[in-house]
């Protein structure tokens, strides 16, 4: 439960849009990013795919990364 999956999208070196598994949806940080986030949040298949990334990527790799760090 302490693991968070974050995927950020940048345009011109500025973070435009971000998906965070703790929020469970996309968040926009610019005017264009807000529009993109709203469109992606209205797409149930995109949201469910992104929500699944925490389990697919993070939970399957956390033990390996932890062991390598030690």
N, C-alpha and C positions, 0 to 999 in steps of 0.2 A: 504493500500500500504506500510505501515511501518512494516508489518509482513513478516518474512522470515522463511520458513521451511527448516531445515537442518537435513540430516540423514548421520551420519558418520559411517564408517566401520574401525575397528582396527584389527591389527595383531601384536602380541608381544608388546602390549602397545603403538604402533605407529599408528597414523592415516594413513590409507592406501588409502582410497577412500572416497569422500564426494559428496553428492548431495545437491545443494543449489538452492532453488526456485528463488533466484534473478539472478543466472547464468543460470538456466534452463537446466543444464546438469550435468553429473558426472565429477569430477576432481580427478585425481590421484596425490598422493604425494610421492609415492615410485615407483621404477621401475615396480614392480608387479601391483601396484595400477593404474599406467598409462595404462597398458595393460587391466586391468579389466574395467576401466572407458571407454576406447575406445570401448570395446565389448558391454558394456551396453548402450553407446551412439548410437551405431548402431542398437539397438533394439527399434523400434518405440513404441511398446506396453509398454515396461518397462519405457521409457521416459515419455509417456503420463500418465501412472499410477503415477509416482513420481510427475509430475507437478500438478496432481489433488490433491495430498496430502495436499497442502496448503489450498485449499478450504475445503476438507473433515475434516482435523484435526484442523488446526489453526483457520480458520475463524468461525468454529462452536463452538470453545472453548474459544476464546479470551475474550468474555464478561463475561463468568463464572469465568475465572481466574482473570480478572480485578476486578470484584465484590468481590471475596474472598480476594484479596490483600488489598482492602480498608477496 
